[in-house]
Amino acid sequence: MIALDSTPIGTFVEIEGDPAAIRQLVARLGLDAADAIPYSYAELYARRRKEQPSLPLDMVWPSEKA
């Protein structure tokens, strides 16, 4: 499965499936496997909060002000 995920901390291309199939797809797409980020969104957010402690405790979109 391939998904384009837009999150409050960035946009990510997510590829899920059998590891061999993922490697084949990454190669077919011309992507560099070394650029892969092997962390969950929860882990990515926890890491970002260490850099930016002012972020909310949970990964949520900022509220829009009318």
PDB file of N, CA, C and O in Angstrom:
ATOM      1  N   MET A   1       0.830  -1.163   0.000  1.00  0.00           N
ATOM      2  CA  MET A   1       0.000   0.000   0.000  1.00  0.00           C
ATOM      3  C   MET A   1       0.889   1.247   0.000  1.00  0.00           C
ATOM      4  O   MET A   1       1.903   1.301   0.696  1.00  0.00           O
ATOM      5  N   ILE A   2       0.503   2.215  -0.769  1.00  0.00           N
ATOM      6  CA  ILE A   2       1.194   3.500  -0.793  1.00  0.00           C
ATOM      7  C   ILE A   2       0.179   4.572  -0.408  1.00  0.00           C
ATOM      8  O   ILE A   2      -0.942   4.595  -0.916  1.00  0.00           O
ATOM      9  N   ALA A   3       0.589   5.457   0.495  1.00  0.00           N
ATOM     10  CA  ALA A   3      -0.288   6.549   0.911  1.00  0.00           C
ATOM     11  C   ALA A   3       0.538   7.821   1.043  1.00  0.00           C
ATOM     12  O   ALA A   3       1.706   7.790   1.433  1.00  0.00           O
ATOM     13  N   LEU A   4      -0.090   8.930   0.712  1.00  0.00           N
ATOM     14  CA  LEU A   4       0.501  10.235   0.958  1.00  0.00           C
ATOM     15  C   LEU A   4      -0.176  10.759   2.202  1.00  0.00           C
ATOM     16  O   LEU A   4      -1.365  11.080   2.186  1.00  0.00           O
ATOM     17  N   ASP A   5       0.577  10.845   3.279  1.00  0.00           N
ATOM     18  CA  ASP A   5       0.033  11.247   4.570  1.00  0.00           C
ATOM     19  C   ASP A   5       0.455  12.670   4.912  1.00  0.00           C
ATOM     20  O   ASP A   5       1.644  12.979   4.996  1.00  0.00           O
ATOM     21  N   SER A   6      -0.524  13.514   5.104  1.00  0.00           N
ATOM     22  CA  SER A   6      -0.270  14.882   5.541  1.00  0.00           C
ATOM     23  C   SER A   6      -0.527  14.926   7.042  1.00  0.00           C
ATOM     24  O   SER A   6      -1.622  14.605   7.502  1.00  0.00           O
ATOM     25  N   THR A   7       0.489  15.325   7.801  1.00  0.00           N
ATOM     26  CA  THR A   7       0.372  15.387   9.255  1.00  0.00           C
ATOM     27  C   THR A   7       0.755  16.787   9.724  1.00  0.00           C
ATOM     28  O   THR A   7       1.305  17.568   8.947  1.00  0.00           O
ATOM     29  N   PRO A   8       0.476  17.109  10.961  1.00  0.00           N
ATOM     30  CA  PRO A   8       0.881  18.413  11.483  1.00  0.00           C
ATOM     31  C   PRO A   8       2.404  18.628  11.491  1.00  0.00           C
ATOM     32  O   PRO A   8       2.860  19.762  11.635  1.00  0.00           O
ATOM     33  N   ILE A   9       3.186  17.567  11.340  1.00  0.00           N
ATOM     34  CA  ILE A   9       4.646  17.728  11.348  1.00  0.00           C
ATOM     35  C   ILE A   9       5.264  17.486   9.979  1.00  0.00           C
ATOM     36  O   ILE A   9       6.487  17.419   9.855  1.00  0.00           O
ATOM     37  N   GLY A  10       4.442  17.354   8.962  1.00  0.00           N
ATOM     38  CA  GLY A  10       4.980  17.196   7.623  1.00  0.00           C
ATOM     39  C   GLY A  10       4.165  16.233   6.776  1.00  0.00           C
ATOM     40  O   GLY A  10       3.225  15.597   7.252  1.00  0.00           O
ATOM     41  N   THR A  11       4.547  16.142   5.521  1.00  0.00           N
ATOM     42  CA  THR A  11       3.900  15.241   4.575  1.00  0.00           C
ATOM     43  C   THR A  11       4.853  14.095   4.293  1.00  0.00           C
ATOM     44  O   THR A  11       6.045  14.301   4.064  1.00  0.00           O
ATOM     45  N   PHE A  12       4.311  12.884   4.312  1.00  0.00           N
ATOM     46  CA  PHE A  12       5.130  11.689   4.166  1.00  0.00           C
ATOM     47  C   PHE A  12       4.525  10.753   3.127  1.00  0.00           C
ATOM     48  O   PHE A  12       3.304  10.652   3.006  1.00  0.00           O
ATOM     49  N   VAL A  13       5.386  10.073   2.383  1.00  0.00           N
ATOM     50  CA  VAL A  13       4.958   8.966   1.532  1.00  0.00           C
ATOM     51  C   VAL A  13       5.136   7.717   2.373  1.00  0.00           C
ATOM     52  O   VAL A  13       6.239   7.408   2.824  1.00  0.00           O
ATOM     53  N   GLU A  14       4.040   7.001   2.581  1.00  0.00           N
ATOM     54  CA  GLU A  14       4.083   5.803   3.410  1.00  0.00           C
ATOM     55  C   GLU A  14       3.915   4.585   2.517  1.00  0.00           C
ATOM     56  O   GLU A  14       2.963   4.498   1.741  1.00  0.00           O
ATOM     57  N   ILE A  15       4.840   3.651   2.632  1.00  0.00           N
ATOM     58  CA  ILE A  15       4.770   2.408   1.865  1.00  0.00           C
ATOM     59  C   ILE A  15       4.717   1.266   2.861  1.00  0.00           C
ATOM     60  O   ILE A  15       5.609   1.112   3.695  1.00  0.00           O
ATOM     61  N   GLU A  16       3.661   0.465   2.768  1.00  0.00           N
ATOM     62  CA  GLU A  16       3.488  -0.665   3.682  1.00  0.00           C
ATOM     63  C   GLU A  16       3.381  -1.954   2.878  1.00  0.00           C
ATOM     64  O   GLU A  16       2.924  -1.950   1.735  1.00  0.00           O
ATOM     65  N   GLY A  17       3.802  -3.040   3.480  1.00  0.00           N
ATOM     66  CA  GLY A  17       3.650  -4.340   2.840  1.00  0.00           C
ATOM     67  C   GLY A  17       4.807  -5.248   3.164  1.00  0.00           C
ATOM     68  O   GLY A  17       5.570  -5.010   4.100  1.00  0.00           O
ATOM     69  N   ASP A  18       4.923  -6.300   2.367  1.00  0.00           N
ATOM     70  CA  ASP A  18       6.010  -7.257   2.500  1.00  0.00           C
ATOM     71  C   ASP A  18       7.342  -6.537   2.264  1.00  0.00           C
ATOM     72  O   ASP A  18       7.468  -5.792   1.293  1.00  0.00           O
ATOM     73  N   PRO A  19       8.334  -6.746   3.132  1.00  0.00           N
ATOM     74  CA  PRO A  19       9.607  -6.033   2.987  1.00  0.00           C
ATOM     75  C   PRO A  19      10.246  -6.171   1.595  1.00  0.00           C
ATOM     76  O   PRO A  19      10.781  -5.196   1.068  1.00  0.00           O
ATOM     77  N   ALA A  20      10.198  -7.355   1.002  1.00  0.00           N
ATOM     78  CA  ALA A  20      10.788  -7.531  -0.337  1.00  0.00           C
ATOM     79  C   ALA A  20      10.027  -6.704  -1.370  1.00  0.00           C
ATOM     80  O   ALA A  20      10.633  -6.089  -2.248  1.00  0.00           O
ATOM     81  N   ALA A  21       8.692  -6.691  -1.263  1.00  0.00           N
ATOM     82  CA  ALA A  21       7.884  -5.905  -2.195  1.00  0.00           C
ATOM     83  C   ALA A  21       8.133  -4.413  -2.003  1.00  0.00           C
ATOM     84  O   ALA A  21       8.162  -3.657  -2.974  1.00  0.00           O
ATOM     85  N   ILE A  22       8.312  -3.990  -0.765  1.00  0.00           N
ATOM     86  CA  ILE A  22       8.608  -2.579  -0.500  1.00  0.00           C
ATOM     87  C   ILE A  22       9.932  -2.197  -1.152  1.00  0.00           C
ATOM     88  O   ILE A  22      10.026  -1.151  -1.795  1.00  0.00           O
ATOM     89  N   ARG A  23      10.960  -3.035  -0.992  1.00  0.00           N
ATOM     90  CA  ARG A  23      12.264  -2.737  -1.604  1.00  0.00           C
ATOM     91  C   ARG A  23      12.147  -2.637  -3.121  1.00  0.00           C
ATOM     92  O   ARG A  23      12.745  -1.750  -3.729  1.00  0.00           O
ATOM     93  N   GLN A  24      11.387  -3.532  -3.733  1.00  0.00           N
ATOM     94  CA  GLN A  24      11.196  -3.489  -5.184  1.00  0.00           C
ATOM     95  C   GLN A  24      10.496  -2.201  -5.603  1.00  0.00           C
ATOM     96  O   GLN A  24      10.900  -1.553  -6.568  1.00  0.00           O
ATOM     97  N   LEU A  25       9.453  -1.835  -4.880  1.00  0.00           N
ATOM     98  CA  LEU A  25       8.699  -0.631  -5.206  1.00  0.00           C
ATOM     99  C   LEU A  25       9.556   0.618  -5.037  1.00  0.00           C
ATOM    100  O   LEU A  25       9.523   1.518  -5.877  1.00  0.00           O
ATOM    101  N   VAL A  26      10.312   0.670  -3.965  1.00  0.00           N
ATOM    102  CA  VAL A  26      11.195   1.816  -3.738  1.00  0.00           C
ATOM    103  C   VAL A  26      12.163   1.967  -4.902  1.00  0.00           C
ATOM    104  O   VAL A  26      12.394   3.078  -5.380  1.00  0.00           O
ATOM    105  N   ALA A  27      12.726   0.863  -5.357  1.00  0.00           N
ATOM    106  CA  ALA A  27      13.656   0.890  -6.495  1.00  0.00           C
ATOM    107  C   ALA A  27      12.932   1.331  -7.766  1.00  0.00           C
ATOM    108  O   ALA A  27      13.453   2.157  -8.516  1.00  0.00           O
ATOM    109  N   ARG A  28      11.731   0.789  -8.018  1.00  0.00           N
ATOM    110  CA  ARG A  28      10.973   1.153  -9.229  1.00  0.00           C
ATOM    111  C   ARG A  28      10.598   2.623  -9.244  1.00  0.00           C
ATOM    112  O   ARG A  28      10.531   3.241 -10.307  1.00  0.00           O
ATOM    113  N   LEU A  29      10.353   3.182  -8.071  1.00  0.00           N
ATOM    114  CA  LEU A  29       9.997   4.597  -7.975  1.00  0.00           C
ATOM    115  C   LEU A  29      11.224   5.510  -8.030  1.00  0.00           C
ATOM    116  O   LEU A  29      11.093   6.732  -8.092  1.00  0.00           O
ATOM    117  N   GLY A  30      12.407   4.913  -8.008  1.00  0.00           N
ATOM    118  CA  GLY A  30      13.626   5.711  -8.050  1.00  0.00           C
ATOM    119  C   GLY A  30      13.929   6.407  -6.737  1.00  0.00           C
ATOM    120  O   GLY A  30      14.643   7.408  -6.709  1.00  0.00           O
ATOM    121  N   LEU A  31      13.389   5.881  -5.652  1.00  0.00           N
ATOM    122  CA  LEU A  31      13.643   6.461  -4.337  1.00  0.00           C
ATOM    123  C   LEU A  31      14.901   5.844  -3.744  1.00  0.00           C
ATOM    124  O   LEU A  31      15.301   4.743  -4.123  1.00  0.00           O
ATOM    125  N   ASP A  32      15.507   6.542  -2.833  1.00  0.00           N
ATOM    126  CA  ASP A  32      16.692   6.039  -2.138  1.00  0.00           C
ATOM    127  C   ASP A  32      16.253   5.466  -0.790  1.00  0.00           C
ATOM    128  O   ASP A  32      15.761   6.194   0.072  1.00  0.00           O
ATOM    129  N   ALA A  33      16.435   4.159  -0.620  1.00  0.00           N
ATOM    130  CA  ALA A  33      16.027   3.505   0.623  1.00  0.00           C
ATOM    131  C   ALA A  33      16.716   4.109   1.839  1.00  0.00           C
ATOM    132  O   ALA A  33      16.201   4.015   2.953  1.00  0.00           O
ATOM    133  N   ALA A  34      17.872   4.728   1.636  1.00  0.00           N
ATOM    134  CA  ALA A  34      18.582   5.353   2.755  1.00  0.00           C
ATOM    135  C   ALA A  34      17.817   6.557   3.312  1.00  0.00           C
ATOM    136  O   ALA A  34      18.075   6.989   4.435  1.00  0.00           O
ATOM    137  N   ASP A  35      16.878   7.099   2.530  1.00  0.00           N
ATOM    138  CA  ASP A  35      16.086   8.239   2.987  1.00  0.00           C
ATOM    139  C   ASP A  35      14.861   7.817   3.789  1.00  0.00           C
ATOM    140  O   ASP A  35      14.127   8.664   4.299  1.00  0.00           O
ATOM    141  N   ALA A  36      14.639   6.512   3.902  1.00  0.00           N
ATOM    142  CA  ALA A  36      13.460   6.015   4.623  1.00  0.00           C
ATOM    143  C   ALA A  36      13.535   6.386   6.098  1.00  0.00           C
ATOM    144  O   ALA A  36      14.610   6.419   6.696  1.00  0.00           O
ATOM    145  N   ILE A  37      12.378   6.660   6.662  1.00  0.00           N
ATOM    146  CA  ILE A  37      12.265   6.972   8.086  1.00  0.00           C
ATOM    147  C   ILE A  37      11.496   5.811   8.715  1.00  0.00           C
ATOM    148  O   ILE A  37      10.287   5.698   8.507  1.00  0.00           O
ATOM    149  N   PRO A  38      12.161   4.955   9.472  1.00  0.00           N
ATOM    150  CA  PRO A  38      11.510   3.740   9.965  1.00  0.00           C
ATOM    151  C   PRO A  38      10.760   3.895  11.291  1.00  0.00           C
ATOM    152  O   PRO A  38      10.656   2.939  12.060  1.00  0.00           O
ATOM    153  N   TYR A  39      10.243   5.079  11.556  1.00  0.00           N
ATOM    154  CA  TYR A  39       9.572   5.331  12.829  1.00  0.00           C
ATOM    155  C   TYR A  39       8.081   5.543  12.629  1.00  0.00           C
ATOM    156  O   TYR A  39       7.640   5.973  11.563  1.00  0.00           O
ATOM    157  N   SER A  40       7.319   5.241  13.654  1.00  0.00           N
ATOM    158  CA  SER A  40       5.880   5.521  13.632  1.00  0.00           C
ATOM    159  C   SER A  40       5.663   7.025  13.746  1.00  0.00           C
ATOM    160  O   SER A  40       6.568   7.769  14.126  1.00  0.00           O
ATOM    161  N   TYR A  41       4.449   7.461  13.410  1.00  0.00           N
ATOM    162  CA  TYR A  41       4.146   8.878  13.565  1.00  0.00           C
ATOM    163  C   TYR A  41       4.226   9.300  15.030  1.00  0.00           C
ATOM    164  O   TYR A  41       4.613  10.427  15.338  1.00  0.00           O
ATOM    165  N   ALA A  42       3.859   8.395  15.923  1.00  0.00           N
ATOM    166  CA  ALA A  42       3.962   8.715  17.358  1.00  0.00           C
ATOM    167  C   ALA A  42       5.422   8.982  17.737  1.00  0.00           C
ATOM    168  O   ALA A  42       5.711   9.930  18.467  1.00  0.00           O
ATOM    169  N   GLU A  43       6.335   8.152  17.245  1.00  0.00           N
ATOM    170  CA  GLU A  43       7.763   8.342  17.532  1.00  0.00           C
ATOM    171  C   GLU A  43       8.284   9.622  16.881  1.00  0.00           C
ATOM    172  O   GLU A  43       9.035  10.377  17.499  1.00  0.00           O
ATOM    173  N   LEU A  44       7.886   9.862  15.640  1.00  0.00           N
ATOM    174  CA  LEU A  44       8.318  11.094  14.958  1.00  0.00           C
ATOM    175  C   LEU A  44       7.847  12.326  15.726  1.00  0.00           C
ATOM    176  O   LEU A  44       8.586  13.300  15.867  1.00  0.00           O
ATOM    177  N   TYR A  45       6.611  12.275  16.220  1.00  0.00           N
ATOM    178  CA  TYR A  45       6.090  13.421  16.957  1.00  0.00           C
ATOM    179  C   TYR A  45       6.814  13.596  18.287  1.00  0.00           C
ATOM    180  O   TYR A  45       7.118  14.720  18.687  1.00  0.00           O
ATOM    181  N   ALA A  46       7.087  12.502  18.965  1.00  0.00           N
ATOM    182  CA  ALA A  46       7.821  12.583  20.235  1.00  0.00           C
ATOM    183  C   ALA A  46       9.196  13.208  20.008  1.00  0.00           C
ATOM    184  O   ALA A  46       9.651  14.030  20.805  1.00  0.00           O
ATOM    185  N   ARG A  47       9.848  12.818  18.928  1.00  0.00           N
ATOM    186  CA  ARG A  47      11.155  13.399  18.612  1.00  0.00           C
ATOM    187  C   ARG A  47      11.038  14.885  18.294  1.00  0.00           C
ATOM    188  O   ARG A  47      11.881  15.681  18.706  1.00  0.00           O
ATOM    189  N   ARG A  48       9.986  15.258  17.556  1.00  0.00           N
ATOM    190  CA  ARG A  48       9.799  16.668  17.199  1.00  0.00           C
ATOM    191  C   ARG A  48       9.507  17.496  18.440  1.00  0.00           C
ATOM    192  O   ARG A  48       9.964  18.634  18.550  1.00  0.00           O
ATOM    193  N   ARG A  49       8.731  16.922  19.397  1.00  0.00           N
ATOM    194  CA  ARG A  49       8.428  17.652  20.633  1.00  0.00           C
ATOM    195  C   ARG A  49       9.678  17.907  21.457  1.00  0.00           C
ATOM    196  O   ARG A  49       9.745  18.897  22.186  1.00  0.00           O
ATOM    197  N   LYS A  50      10.670  17.029  21.353  1.00  0.00           N
ATOM    198  CA  LYS A  50      11.932  17.274  22.061  1.00  0.00           C
ATOM    199  C   LYS A  50      12.622  18.504  21.488  1.00  0.00           C
ATOM    200  O   LYS A  50      13.271  19.259  22.212  1.00  0.00           O
ATOM    201  N   GLU A  51      12.473  18.700  20.173  1.00  0.00           N
ATOM    202  CA  GLU A  51      13.060  19.875  19.518  1.00  0.00           C
ATOM    203  C   GLU A  51      12.204  21.121  19.728  1.00  0.00           C
ATOM    204  O   GLU A  51      12.720  22.235  19.822  1.00  0.00           O
ATOM    205  N   GLN A  52      10.882  20.916  19.799  1.00  0.00           N
ATOM    206  CA  GLN A  52       9.934  22.018  19.940  1.00  0.00           C
ATOM    207  C   GLN A  52       8.975  21.706  21.092  1.00  0.00           C
ATOM    208  O   GLN A  52       7.847  21.279  20.846  1.00  0.00           O
ATOM    209  N   PRO A  53       9.395  21.909  22.333  1.00  0.00           N
ATOM    210  CA  PRO A  53       8.547  21.569  23.490  1.00  0.00           C
ATOM    211  C   PRO A  53       7.218  22.318  23.534  1.00  0.00           C
ATOM    212  O   PRO A  53       6.316  21.919  24.271  1.00  0.00           O
ATOM    213  N   SER A  54       7.082  23.382  22.770  1.00  0.00           N
ATOM    214  CA  SER A  54       5.831  24.146  22.787  1.00  0.00           C
ATOM    215  C   SER A  54       4.709  23.456  22.017  1.00  0.00           C
ATOM    216  O   SER A  54       3.559  23.889  22.093  1.00  0.00           O
ATOM    217  N   LEU A  55       5.017  22.398  21.283  1.00  0.00           N
ATOM    218  CA  LEU A  55       3.973  21.683  20.549  1.00  0.00           C
ATOM    219  C   LEU A  55       3.003  21.028  21.521  1.00  0.00           C
ATOM    220  O   LEU A  55       3.386  20.702  22.645  1.00  0.00           O
ATOM    221  N   PRO A  56       1.743  20.829  21.107  1.00  0.00           N
ATOM    222  CA  PRO A  56       0.781  20.157  21.991  1.00  0.00           C
ATOM    223  C   PRO A  56       1.255  18.751  22.367  1.00  0.00           C
ATOM    224  O   PRO A  56       2.076  18.159  21.666  1.00  0.00           O
ATOM    225  N   LEU A  57       0.735  18.227  23.470  1.00  0.00           N
ATOM    226  CA  LEU A  57       1.119  16.879  23.909  1.00  0.00           C
ATOM    227  C   LEU A  57       0.776  15.825  22.864  1.00  0.00           C
ATOM    228  O   LEU A  57       1.524  14.865  22.680  1.00  0.00           O
ATOM    229  N   ASP A  58      -0.357  16.001  22.177  1.00  0.00           N
ATOM    230  CA  ASP A  58      -0.777  15.066  21.143  1.00  0.00           C
ATOM    231  C   ASP A  58      -0.608  15.718  19.776  1.00  0.00           C
ATOM    232  O   ASP A  58      -0.700  16.939  19.649  1.00  0.00           O
ATOM    233  N   MET A  59      -0.360  14.900  18.754  1.00  0.00           N
ATOM    234  CA  MET A  59      -0.184  15.418  17.405  1.00  0.00           C
ATOM    235  C   MET A  59      -1.565  15.759  16.818  1.00  0.00           C
ATOM    236  O   MET A  59      -2.285  14.893  16.322  1.00  0.00           O
ATOM    237  N   VAL A  60      -1.895  17.027  16.893  1.00  0.00           N
ATOM    238  CA  VAL A  60      -3.176  17.507  16.377  1.00  0.00           C
ATOM    239  C   VAL A  60      -2.926  18.714  15.478  1.00  0.00           C
ATOM    240  O   VAL A  60      -1.917  19.409  15.600  1.00  0.00           O
ATOM    241  N   TRP A  61      -3.859  18.938  14.587  1.00  0.00           N
ATOM    242  CA  TRP A  61      -3.771  20.115  13.731  1.00  0.00           C
ATOM    243  C   TRP A  61      -4.061  21.349  14.576  1.00  0.00           C
ATOM    244  O   TRP A  61      -4.923  21.310  15.455  1.00  0.00           O
ATOM    245  N   PRO A  62      -3.346  22.447  14.318  1.00  0.00           N
ATOM    246  CA  PRO A  62      -3.657  23.674  15.060  1.00  0.00           C
ATOM    247  C   PRO A  62      -5.092  24.115  14.754  1.00  0.00           C
ATOM    248  O   PRO A  62      -5.560  23.974  13.624  1.00  0.00           O
ATOM    249  N   SER A  63      -5.771  24.637  15.743  1.00  0.00           N
ATOM    250  CA  SER A  63      -7.147  25.093  15.506  1.00  0.00           C
ATOM    251  C   SER A  63      -7.120  26.364  14.665  1.00  0.00           C
ATOM    252  O   SER A  63      -6.238  27.212  14.798  1.00  0.00           O
ATOM    253  N   GLU A  64      -8.112  26.459  13.801  1.00  0.00           N
ATOM    254  CA  GLU A  64      -8.213  27.654  12.962  1.00  0.00           C
ATOM    255  C   GLU A  64      -8.987  28.712  13.726  1.00  0.00           C
ATOM    256  O   GLU A  64     -10.016  28.426  14.338  1.00  0.00           O
ATOM    257  N   LYS A  65      -8.493  29.913  13.684  1.00  0.00           N
ATOM    258  CA  LYS A  65      -9.174  31.017  14.363  1.00  0.00           C
ATOM    259  C   LYS A  65     -10.016  31.750  13.345  1.00  0.00           C
ATOM    260  O   LYS A  65      -9.539  32.109  12.268  1.00  0.00           O
ATOM    261  N   ALA A  66     -11.260  31.967  13.689  1.00  0.00           N
ATOM    262  CA  ALA A  66     -12.197  32.630  12.768  1.00  0.00           C
ATOM    263  C   ALA A  66     -12.000  34.121  12.772  1.00  0.00           C
ATOM    264  O   ALA A  66     -12.700  34.838  12.058  1.00  0.00           O
TER     265      ALA A  66
END
